[in-house]
Amino acid sequence: MSDSSVLYKKPTYPINNALLGYLERFDRISSVSVCYDDLLRFSGSINVYDKNDQDTLWVRVYYPEYERKEIDLNLKKIYTLLHSDGNVEIIKFLNIDAIDYCTFGNSKPFRIKVRNILNDNYVHFYIKKADASRIYGLELEDILSPDKINFLVYHDTLIEEHIIGIPGDVFMETLLKSCTETEKSQIAKEFVKFNERCMIRLLGDMRAYNYVVLPIHDFDQVVYKIRPIDFDQQCYEGNFRIYRAQFFKENNPMVQLVKSKLQDSSIEQYKNEERAALAKRLHSASKRINRLLQIMANDVIAPDDHITKLKLELYRYTNDLNFKNATSMGKVLEAAFAFVTRNYKNANVFKTDF
């Protein structure tokens, strides 16, 4: 295993009119006026610590009383849009327990904690600066992954629902060793599929802290699923290795698990299963995907040198001229989807060397 190249801060790409029209068509536009920049006007903050008294690098922010009332009301309305039909009747049962601000990372989101005062159940959602490539990533996740995700856009503000699960780095540090051998084999299988899915759809930077592991209790076992939680690096980097989770040193425990628990034939089987599932989703949602890819093809979501580097690396990797002829990141992704749809039964397609 070798380390991938160092990622630098990615710029924020604006939402163009075509993408905005797509979002309106599929009910992704918020009717509630909430702006990321408005939340930046907090008057004070305190550090947030975890249960072990470690600094989380999040801060809990406070607002002047005359602003807090309106902010709370709009955040409650956002909750109703994300989790129901926007019915304002439930607002009287909601309380905004906390607004936290992330002081590190690329998107620097706000995390909103909403509690139902009748039963103390609570959920989180996030407010970020809208970025076109991140929105493409969220939309592709919703359409092509085994899981659905809710998000809304209001002008230059992005609202995302919280994705539940245990951060990958925390899981590997605290829980992986205590898993049974059968569970470890199942986790290895899921990592192979996760790696394959992210690679084909060009979702990059899947370091351990950018995905979560979700234990699901089944009839007589615990089944583990892996989901991405960061979509900043959708179709952005020029280095193909950035799109392969196996090459991040933070994922070494997972990679070693794959090597120790799975035979080569099993790895190929699980890769083929994921390609087949992806090909079926592409077919069933072909109109929506084609519409999205057309918008991406005419959008700027990466520097030209990244496009040139990635398309040539993929051409050398696959010998498919569609990659070499691609003129944008959207066209590169379109070529990837077409290639997988044509060839997913071929075990040598997008080979992954664990």
C-alpha positions in Angstrom: 0.0 0.0 0.0 1.2 3.5 -0.8 -0.1 6.8 0.2 -2.2 8.8 -2.3 -1.2 12.3 -3.3 -1.9 15.2 -0.9 -5.2 16.8 -1.4 -5.3 20.6 -1.4 -8.3 22.8 -0.6 -10.9 22.5 -3.3 -12.7 25.6 -4.5 -16.5 26.0 -4.3 -18.2 25.7 -7.6 -21.4 27.7 -8.2 -24.8 26.1 -9.1 -25.5 26.9 -12.8 -29.0 27.5 -14.2 -29.2 24.0 -15.7 -28.5 22.3 -12.4 -30.8 24.6 -10.6 -33.6 23.6 -13.0 -32.8 20.0 -12.4 -33.0 20.5 -8.6 -36.4 22.2 -9.0 -37.7 19.4 -11.2 -36.9 16.8 -8.5 -38.0 18.9 -5.4 -34.6 19.7 -4.1 -35.2 23.4 -3.6 -36.0 24.7 -0.1 -39.0 26.9 0.3 -37.6 28.1 3.6 -35.1 31.0 3.6 -32.1 29.9 5.5 -28.6 31.0 4.5 -25.2 29.7 5.5 -23.8 33.2 5.8 -26.6 34.2 8.2 -25.5 31.4 10.6 -21.9 32.8 10.5 -23.1 35.8 12.4 -22.9 34.1 15.8 -22.0 36.3 18.8 -20.1 33.6 20.8 -19.0 30.0 21.0 -17.7 27.3 23.3 -15.7 24.1 22.5 -17.6 20.8 22.2 -16.0 17.8 23.8 -16.9 14.1 23.4 -17.7 11.7 26.2 -14.0 11.2 26.8 -13.4 14.9 27.2 -11.5 15.1 23.9 -11.9 18.3 21.8 -14.1 17.4 18.8 -13.0 20.6 16.9 -16.6 21.6 16.8 -17.8 24.7 18.6 -21.3 25.4 19.9 -22.4 28.8 18.7 -24.8 31.4 20.2 -26.7 34.3 18.6 -28.2 37.5 19.9 -31.7 36.9 21.4 -33.4 39.1 18.8 -32.0 36.9 16.0 -32.2 33.5 17.6 -36.0 33.3 17.5 -36.1 33.7 13.7 -33.2 31.4 13.2 -34.8 28.7 15.3 -38.1 29.0 13.5 -36.5 28.6 10.1 -34.4 25.6 11.2 -37.6 23.9 12.5 -39.2 24.5 9.1 -36.2 23.0 7.4 -36.6 19.9 9.6 -40.2 19.5 8.5 -39.2 19.7 4.8 -36.4 17.1 5.3 -38.4 14.6 7.3 -42.1 15.2 6.5 -44.2 17.1 4.0 -43.4 20.5 5.5 -46.3 20.4 7.8 -45.8 23.4 10.2 -48.3 21.9 12.8 -45.4 19.8 14.3 -43.2 22.9 14.8 -44.6 23.5 18.3 -43.3 20.1 19.3 -39.7 20.8 18.2 -36.8 22.5 19.9 -33.4 23.5 18.5 -31.1 22.1 21.2 -27.8 23.1 19.6 -26.2 24.7 16.6 -22.6 23.6 16.2 -19.9 24.9 13.8 -17.1 22.8 12.4 -13.8 24.5 12.6 -11.9 22.2 10.2 -12.3 20.5 6.9 -13.3 21.9 3.5 -17.0 22.7 3.9 -17.1 24.0 7.5 -20.7 23.0 8.1 -23.1 23.9 10.8 -24.7 20.9 12.6 -28.2 21.4 13.9 -29.7 19.3 16.6 -33.5 19.1 16.6 -35.4 17.5 19.5 -39.0 16.4 19.8 -40.0 17.7 23.2 -42.8 15.1 23.6 -40.4 12.1 23.7 -36.8 13.6 23.6 -36.0 11.9 20.3 -33.6 14.0 18.3 -32.0 14.2 14.8 -29.3 16.2 13.2 -28.9 17.9 9.9 -26.2 20.1 8.3 -26.1 23.5 6.7 -23.2 24.2 4.3 -22.1 26.5 1.6 -23.6 25.0 -1.6 -21.0 23.5 -4.0 -22.0 22.1 -7.4 -19.7 19.1 -7.3 -20.9 18.2 -3.8 -24.5 18.4 -5.1 -23.7 16.1 -8.0 -22.2 13.7 -5.5 -25.3 13.7 -3.3 -27.6 13.2 -6.2 -25.5 10.3 -7.5 -25.5 8.8 -4.0 -29.3 9.0 -3.9 -29.8 7.4 -7.3 -27.0 4.8 -7.5 -26.2 3.7 -4.0 -28.1 1.1 -2.0 -29.2 4.0 0.3 -31.2 7.2 -0.1 -30.2 10.6 1.1 -32.2 13.8 1.5 -30.9 17.3 0.8 -32.2 20.7 -0.1 -30.7 23.8 -1.7 -31.6 27.4 -1.0 -29.6 29.8 -3.2 -26.0 29.3 -2.2 -26.9 27.2 0.8 -27.0 23.4 1.0 -29.0 21.5 3.7 -28.1 17.8 4.2 -29.7 15.2 6.4 -27.4 13.4 8.9 -26.1 10.0 7.8 -26.1 7.7 10.8 -23.2 5.3 11.5 -19.9 5.0 13.2 -17.1 7.0 11.6 -14.7 4.6 9.9 -11.6 5.6 11.8 -13.5 5.3 15.1 -14.8 1.9 14.1 -11.4 0.5 13.2 -9.8 1.9 16.4 -12.5 0.8 18.9 -14.7 -2.0 17.5 -13.1 -3.9 14.6 -10.9 -6.1 16.8 -13.9 -7.3 18.9 -15.9 -8.4 15.8 -16.3 -12.1 15.3 -14.4 -13.8 12.4 -17.6 -14.1 10.5 -18.3 -10.4 11.0 -14.8 -9.5 9.9 -15.4 -11.4 6.6 -18.6 -9.6 6.1 -17.0 -6.2 6.7 -14.2 -7.2 4.2 -16.9 -8.0 1.6 -18.6 -4.6 2.2 -15.3 -2.7 1.9 -14.6 -4.4 -1.5 -18.1 -3.3 -2.7 -17.8 0.2 -1.2 -14.4 0.6 -2.8 -15.7 -0.5 -6.2 -18.8 1.7 -6.0 -16.8 4.8 -5.2 -14.2 4.1 -7.8 -16.7 3.6 -10.7 -18.8 6.7 -9.8 -15.6 8.8 -9.2 -16.3 9.7 -5.6 -12.9 10.5 -4.1 -11.2 11.0 -0.8 -12.8 8.1 1.0 -10.4 8.2 4.0 -11.6 6.5 7.1 -13.2 9.6 8.6 -15.2 10.3 5.4 -17.4 7.2 5.6 -19.4 5.5 8.3 -19.9 1.8 9.3 -23.4 1.0 10.1 -24.1 -2.2 12.1 -27.6 -3.7 11.4 -29.0 -6.4 13.6 -30.5 -9.1 11.4 -32.2 -12.4 12.4 -29.2 -14.1 13.9 -26.3 -11.9 13.0 -25.0 -8.3 12.7 -24.6 -7.1 9.2 -22.3 -4.2 8.4 -22.9 -1.5 5.8 -20.5 1.2 4.7 -21.7 4.6 3.5 -19.9 7.8 2.4 -20.6 10.9 4.3 -18.5 13.4 2.4 -19.2 14.3 -1.2 -16.7 17.2 -1.7 -14.5 15.2 -4.0 -17.1 14.1 -6.6 -15.4 14.2 -10.0 -12.7 16.7 -8.9 -9.3 15.1 -8.6 -7.1 14.2 -11.5 -5.3 11.3 -9.8 -7.3 8.1 -10.3 -6.0 6.7 -7.0 -7.9 9.4 -5.1 -11.1 7.6 -6.1 -9.9 4.2 -4.7 -10.4 4.0 -1.0 -7.9 1.1 -0.8 -4.9 3.5 -1.4 -5.4 5.7 1.6 -3.2 4.7 4.5 -6.0 5.4 6.9 -7.9 2.4 5.4 -5.0 0.0 5.9 -6.9 -2.1 8.6 -9.7 -2.6 6.1 -7.4 -3.5 3.3 -5.5 -6.0 5.5 -8.9 -7.4 6.5 -9.7 -8.0 2.8 -6.4 -9.7 2.2 -6.7 -12.0 5.3 -10.4 -12.9 5.0 -11.2 -13.1 1.3 -9.7 -15.2 -1.5 -9.1 -13.6 -4.9 -12.1 -15.4 -6.4 -14.3 -14.0 -3.7 -13.0 -10.5 -4.2 -13.8 -10.8 -8.0 -17.3 -12.1 -7.1 -18.1 -9.2 -4.9 -16.7 -6.7 -7.4 -18.9 -8.2 -10.1 -21.9 -8.1 -7.8 -21.4 -4.4 -7.2 -21.0 -3.7 -10.9 -24.1 -5.7 -11.8 -26.1 -3.8 -9.1 -24.8 -0.4 -10.4 -25.6 -1.4 -14.0 -29.1 -2.2 -13.0 -29.6 1.1 -11.2 -28.2 3.0 -14.2 -30.7 1.2 -16.4 -33.7 1.7 -14.1 -32.9 5.4 -13.6 -31.5 6.0 -17.1 -33.6 9.2 -17.9 -32.7 10.9 -14.7 -29.0 9.9 -14.9 -28.7 11.0 -18.5 -30.3 14.3 -17.7 -27.8 14.8 -14.8 -24.8 13.7 -16.9 -25.8 16.1 -19.6 -25.8 19.0 -17.1 -22.4 17.8 -15.6 -20.9 17.6 -19.1 -21.5 21.3 -19.6 -20.5 22.3 -16.1 -17.1 23.3 -14.7 -16.5 21.3 -11.5 -12.7 20.7 -11.8 -9.6 22.4 -13.3 -8.8 21.5 -16.9 -5.5 19.8 -15.9 -7.4 17.5 -13.5 -9.7 16.4 -16.4 -6.8 15.8 -18.7 -4.9 13.8 -16.1 -7.8 11.7 -15.1 -9.1 10.9 -18.5 -5.7 9.8 -19.7 -5.2 7.6 -16.6 -8.5 6.0 -17.2 -7.8 5.5 -20.9 -4.5 3.7 -20.0 -6.4 1.7 -17.5 -9.2 0.5 -19.7 -8.1 1.2 -23.4 -11.5 2.8 -23.9 -11.4 5.8 -26.3 -14.4 7.4 -24.7 -12.2 8.3 -21.8 -9.5 9.8 -24.0 -12.1 11.8 -25.9 -13.9 13.2 -22.8 -13.9 17.0 -22.6 -15.3 17.5 -19.1 -15.6 15.6 -15.8 -19.2 14.9 -16.7 -18.1 13.3 -19.9 -15.5 11.3 -18.0 -18.2 10.0 -15.6 -20.5 9.3 -18.6 -17.7 7.2 -20.2 -17.2 5.3 -16.9 -20.9 4.5 -16.6 -21.1 3.4 -20.2 -18.0 1.2 -19.8 -19.3 -0.5 -16.7 -22.8 -1.0 -18.3 -21.2 -2.7 -21.3 -18.6 -4.8 -19.5 -19.6 -5.4 -15.9 -19.6 -9.2 -16.3 -15.9 -9.0 -17.3 -13.8 -9.6 -14.2 -10.9 -7.5 -15.5 -13.0 -4.3 -15.8 -11.7 -1.6 -13.4 -9.4 -4.2 -11.8 -8.8 -3.6 -8.1 -5.6 -5.0 -6.7 -6.0 -5.7 -3.0 
